[in-house]
Amino acid sequence: MAIDPSKFHLINVADTCSVWNVLSSQRLYSAAKEARCDFCITEFVRYECLVKPRKAPSAADDKLIKRLTTEQGRGAFRAHACSIDDLQAIELLEKRNRLGKGELSSIAFAMKIRQAVITDDQKARRLASDAGHALVQTTPHLFSWLMFTGKLGDSDKVLVIQQHEEMDQDLAPHFEKAYTMALECKLNSVPRG
Amino acid sequence: MGINLAMLGAKLKKYRDQLQESVAEVGALTGIDAGRLEQIEAGAAEPTGDEILILADHFQCDFKFFISNERVAPFEQTDTLYRAHGQDFTKADRRAVQEFLYLCETEAFLMAELGRSAREFEFMPRGTYMKAHGEEAAHALRAAHGYGDHEVPRDVYDEFRKAGVHLFRRHLGNSDISGLFINHPVAGKCALVNYSEDVYRQRFSAAHEMAHAIFDGDEQASVSYYSPRGKDLREVRANRFASCFLMPPAFLAGLPNPRRWSDDDAVNWASKLRVSCHALGIALREAQLVDDFRSQQIQQLHVPRDAKIDPELPESLTEVQRERKARLLQLGLSDFYVGLCFDAWKEGVISVGRLAEALLSSPAELAGLASLYGRSLHGH
């Protein structure tokens, strides 16, 4: 995971997994909002998150759906649409069998508005970059940056991970690594006298 | 690149008609306003890219089909199927067929990407006696897969996948349909076996569809029924192939004299061969080992349900695992296919979002599936 905890692009098009990861911890999300991060989604991701029927939604799924709906009511996670022309980008057409439609539409829209895609799948990150979009970020990167900038303190680490795991999400080991990276980066950035 | 809206709208409407869904239903299931859907179908409004993706997800086809002239979806094949047999497919069955075709397309893509594409079995029939075609092809396929006259393939599904057919078992509501064969423009030869039926009948049906793949691969699509409708020699040939593949005549000839069998003996042999007594009775008569009367008697017998073995639901599974896997198998998710999907994800061929789509699941449901199949989703 090569990330720079000192930098994070504020405007993000979130794919389905990262929507749930960002919303999984209320502490993480409130710190992100405080840091003026903005998350939007595509119409397809909205469909996948809120419309498409699920076989057996868990209690955690229901909570996350409620959080997303509430946040949309507050103007966050606004849904936008990419155009057919955006989908016809040759690189995306070539990758269409390798990426989920949510990832595909998020990349297409992020390319169009020249903003970051936030996705927590390693393969999606690589495929997005292969498809011509280099500005790809992750939820652990967001966490690391919030730690580095002091929007989250040491005592928040445990809470963020606990809240994240309570929502049945599986990024805990990556949050741990991201935390260490933020500390290292912080140490390296202190001017030595 | 300009889009022909009329053509795009017509494709969407045809898909909706094939699945027998109303505009209101599609609207409710996709979140797209029904009025807007009508406009799109009429070619009066241009859909957004996201709407195209949502509709492709709903209709389970490659979205490129909607925005290009490429024949990337088996639309003509299903059209042929429903023109000829439309009354036999309920709305739920049509959805099942659509899912089956989606699985075939995904399987073909993943196999190619992982370098696991199977070599298609080819057979050139000689003469005009179609029953003999079936016998000879069964012999040739058994030989190609290294089976001697006295060996019976245990996992026929695996055998036919190795012979280049995308084979899925899927629950169909119409219990008279045993299976169907579709020549997919991208995936190639695809066979569906009706999972609603008895385990050993499914085995025979798989072999029957394999015969269609060998002999009738040039046809767009065909449906097989348990109760044949009229005398179709292609169906006779497919049945003969299935019989000879599962019960080679040379093997039957070596059995203790079937004329002296008790009913229990007949049931035992059917069980050993993993075929129904019905199929065994017919095969013995064809081999002239029993007369019509005894054949009919054997055909009426039954292998007890709990004695039947499904190679795709092995005994080694716990009861809970077995139940869950059986439910997934009914949807077409075989061990083979699920393993292929997870391998493709692990090898970096597909993303986690695509993995979820391939497994007909949401990303949130993936962890449960991974655990059931002994896989891990680490590697973000």
Interface residues (C-beta under 8 A of the other chain):
Chain A: D15 T16 C17 W20 T42 E43 F44 R46 Y47 E48 L50 V51 K52 P53 R54 K55 A56 P57 S58 D61 A81 C82 S83 I84 D85 D86 L87 Q88 L93 R96 N97 R98 L99 G100 K101 G102 E103 L104 S105 A108 T119 D120 D121 Q122 K123 A124 R126 L127 T138 P140 D168 D170 L171 P173 H174
Chain B: M1 I3 L29 T30 G31 E46 P47 T48 G49 D50 E51 I52 L53 I54 A56 D57 D62 F63 K64 I67 T106 F109 W345 G348 V349 I350 S351 V352 G353 R354 L355 A356 E357 S361 S362 P363 A364 E365 A367 L377 H378 G379 H380
